[in-house]
Amino acid sequence: MISLIKSIKCKKLTHFIILFSLLGVARAQTTFTNVSEAVGVDVIVGNTALGNGISFVDFNKDGWDDISVCTGPNDTPKFYLNIDGIFFTEVNLNLGIQSYQNKQICWVDYDNDGDRDLFITSNTYGNRLFNNTGNLIFEEVTEASGIETSNVYTNGASWADVNNDGCLDLYLSNHTGTESGVPNLFYQSNCDGTFTEVSEEIGLFNRLAPSFCSGFFDYNNDGWLDLYVANDRFSANFLYKNNGDGTFSDVSEESNTGVVMDAMTVTVDDFNSDGYFDMYVTNTPEHVSTPFLGNALFKNETNETFENVSETAGTMFYGFAWGASFIDVENDGDMDLYVSSSYDGTVMDYPSFALYENIGNLEFVQNTQMGFEGDNHVSYGNAVGDINNDGLLDIIVLNNNNDIPCVWENKNAEQGNYLKLNLIGTESNIDGIGARIEISANGQVQYRHVMCGEGYLSQHSFVEQFGVGDASSIDYVKVNWPSGIEDILNHVEVNQKINIVEGASLSMDENFSLSYISLYPTIVRDKVTVEVNAEEADLFLFNGVGQLIKRLKVNAGLNELQLDQLNSGVYLAVFDFGDRSKVTKKIVKY
């Protein structure tokens, strides 16, 4: 698979417990400890103007979150493979690129073939798209795909399916200066591996702005993904409403989000669990350039407007903030907030970071007793994942000034219960980007939204995690896919990771299943027989960690499915008959 492994560093991680009292209530301490060197993530990032981002995505789809690091002008991106949650090893992906300054890494399966492809932005060299042809063997396809190869001064990239056709589109945030004059660009997928730039035609206006990044999310719950763009100095932020007909309208002013600030990040989540997604946008101190005070926490008012509640919520920060991530640090069912800063704590007493703990009632408190010892780096992008699959979410932070990243391992003495969800699209894009997830546990409802490209030039794990406190089971899990399909699972056990295949829960009627499909034997060595009692169907075969192994047509009548080349294990066969009719069968290969 990968032949060039630079080093293997394996050190046991020491866990410890600290107790503290917060707001007069005694509780177990959640402690974050930097384990970068211990787990082998020790790359010197370099020194990049306005910093870089970082990715926490499982790029080889083995079930462990990997780390991808952007670097400075005299280096190439670095990729660290997670080895069983114990250590990371640097791998050479043989991309064939020269040393250059890179800003964001996005792992994105743009062709829906089951392998995650790679997109890298740069504001000095041009953007690059690499197709994963299998087993982490990459071919550059930038020019062939229709994406501009010359330098368009791109910082951030966001991927989403804006017209719900199952194919991912691309928005580039270009930090326009007087030297470039290059606007932001939107590339619509042609669903054949190529893209067409249609910014002006669909109402994204193609206007000049010093944009850092953007985020696609459905702000009004109408089933269509909208777009928010964070712009740097002296330019108002943009909110574009998806009209559902292939066009967008600029609603920045009427939504109250078109503010002028030094906007660095677009961080999206539902911090108050009301079913409408909110935004957190970071900022610089007043003395730097912005007339806008502090960071903005835009609470969704559910009527297509937002209110900045940062001051009353306690999340103003008042520093030189960049990346920010919502994260449930103790699995208690509400979203806390981590913020990075390019000040190291010695500049005018401005903070070097903040961990805001969500205490409910639209309030946060800055918790200074959650570890983060030595978090005084010049930091930019950050992302959330789980390095050892222990059900505690960790944070990785990209530092500047020739520093190595921080891998902040979450070491919680008394964690709450949790549920991890990995989405596998069939009608929608395969990673479920743009899907809306709802769960209920002990009567508490929570929501998540799957994104690709978020925060400041970064990317979270594709595995969505919900903390549920002391709940012993999940009442229900509901997934609303971009295709319009809705899957519902009832009475789900806690403290596990489950794969949800789009449409699989629609065929729970055994009579329906028997009338369409017979599959035998279900415990096999080399092949199974599939008998289709209807018209032909599309067959999707997934392994136990959700990787798409095969995709083929099965005809009416008898079909043979060869499995002799596959490893032993449990496989999921999903038969799609169209019109949202699906049948799911389990196969055990020995």
FENQUI-V427236 format. One record per backbone hydrogen bond with DSSP energy under -0.5 kcal/mol. NH is the residue of the N-H (numbers start at 1). CO is the residue of the C=O. If there is no record, write none. Layout:
# FENQUI-V427236
NH;CO
NH;CO
This chain:
# FENQUI-V427236
3;1
5;3
6;4
6;90
10;8
11;9
20;27
22;25
25;22
26;24
27;20
29;18
31;29
31;411
32;370
33;409
35;33
35;407
39;35
40;36
40;37
41;36
42;40
45;43
45;403
51;48
53;103
55;68
56;459
59;57
61;58
65;386
67;80
68;55
69;78
70;53
72;45
75;72
78;69
79;91
80;67
81;79
81;89
83;81
83;87
84;82
86;83
87;83
88;39
89;81
91;79
92;4
93;91
100;75
102;71
103;121
104;121
106;119
108;106
108;117
110;108
112;109
117;108
118;130
119;106
120;128
121;104
124;101
128;120
130;118
131;139
133;131
133;137
137;134
138;136
139;131
141;129
142;129
145;141
146;142
146;143
147;142
154;122
155;173
156;173
156;212
158;171
159;452
160;169
162;160
164;161
169;160
170;187
171;158
172;185
173;156
174;172
175;153
175;173
176;174
176;209
180;177
181;177
183;181
184;207
185;172
187;170
188;186
188;196
190;194
195;145
196;188
198;186
198;196
202;198
203;200
204;199
205;199
206;204
207;204
211;174
211;209
212;230
213;230
215;228
217;215
217;226
219;217
221;218
226;217
227;240
228;215
229;238
230;213
231;229
232;210
235;232
237;259
238;229
240;227
241;239
241;249
243;241
243;247
248;202
249;241
251;239
251;249
255;251
256;253
257;252
258;252
259;257
261;235
261;259
263;231
263;261
264;282
266;455
267;280
268;266
269;278
271;269
273;270
278;269
279;298
280;267
281;296
288;285
289;285
290;285
295;316
296;281
297;295
298;279
298;296
299;297
299;307
301;305
306;255
307;299
309;297
309;307
313;309
314;310
315;310
318;316
321;283
321;319
322;340
323;380
325;338
327;336
329;327
331;328
336;327
336;334
337;356
338;325
339;354
340;323
341;352
342;320
348;346
350;347
354;339
356;337
356;354
357;355
357;365
358;356
359;357
359;363
360;363
363;360
364;313
365;357
367;355
367;365
368;366
372;32
373;32
375;372
376;374
379;341
379;377
380;398
381;52
383;396
385;394
394;385
395;408
396;383
397;406
398;381
399;397
400;378
402;46
403;46
406;397
408;395
408;406
409;33
409;407
411;31
411;409
412;410
413;29
415;412
416;330
417;469
419;466
420;496
421;464
422;498
423;421
424;500
425;430
432;429
434;450
435;432
436;480
437;448
438;478
439;446
440;476
441;444
444;441
445;443
446;439
448;437
450;435
452;159
454;458
455;266
457;455
458;454
459;54
461;384
464;421
464;462
466;419
468;417
469;331
469;417
471;468
474;492
475;440
475;473
476;440
477;489
478;438
479;487
480;436
480;478
481;479
481;485
484;481
487;479
489;477
491;475
492;474
494;472
495;418
496;418
498;420
500;422
501;499
502;424
504;501
506;503
507;504
508;505
510;508
513;509
514;510
515;511
516;512
516;513
517;513
518;531
520;529
524;522
524;588
528;561
529;520
530;559
531;518
531;529
532;530
532;557
533;516
533;531
537;554
538;576
539;552
540;538
540;574
541;550
542;540
542;572
543;547
546;543
549;541
549;547
550;541
552;539
554;537
557;532
559;530
561;528
562;560
563;526
564;526
566;563
569;589
571;587
572;542
573;571
573;585
574;540
574;572
575;573
575;583
576;538
576;574
577;575
577;581
581;578
582;580
583;575
585;573
587;571
588;522
589;569
589;587
590;524
